[in-house]
Amino acid sequence: MKQIIRNTVMAAIVTAATFTTNMGNAIAAEALPQAVIAVIDSRMVRFKSAAGQDIQAQLDTIRKKFQAEIAEQENVLKAEEATLKTQRSILPKESYDAKLRDFQNKVVTVQREVQLKNQQLETALTNAQNELQRALKPILQKVLKDHKATMIMDVSLVIEKATGLDVTTAVIEQLDQVLPTVKVVLPTAPASAAQ
């Protein structure tokens, strides 16, 4: 008899717990707002906005300048290497080995400069993109409000969508008014790395 009562009480507790959990889930589901999704092509914003194009143009100019500097240093190294090769049979071994070590050190220095310039470019790009993102935040907030949307998703995450959900053009137009240009600033190279 006690066993039957105990089983009945346990069944009542499990039923109550299940009912409470289901009610809690139903209440939580009712509390969530209905999802209204807008779609944006963030890649297009980066490359088609005035600020994005300005960033890219400045980076291209800096990159071309760096490439010209490196090409000049490479030409000097190639000429020195050719001279060194002709001196191999003429110079005493110790003298040739010293010149070879000096040449190899110059090559390593140029390689470090290339790495440093690439790091500077990457940092400058990141900083410029961060500035663009800071300017985008209030614009995206306004788009959410204006379209009564609950979220904005990047188009790269969307498999299919209905027409009228894409807000990319509106975002680019507003961004162009707020932030037409972004100054790309190269970080200064540490003194020890430049040597």
Secondary structure as UniProt FT lines:
FT   HELIX           2..31
FT   STRAND          37..40
FT   HELIX           42..48
FT   HELIX           50..87
FT   TURN            88..90
FT   HELIX           93..146
FT   TURN            147..148
FT   STRAND          151..154
FT   HELIX           155..157
FT   TURN            163..164
FT   HELIX           168..178
FT   HELIX           191..194
//
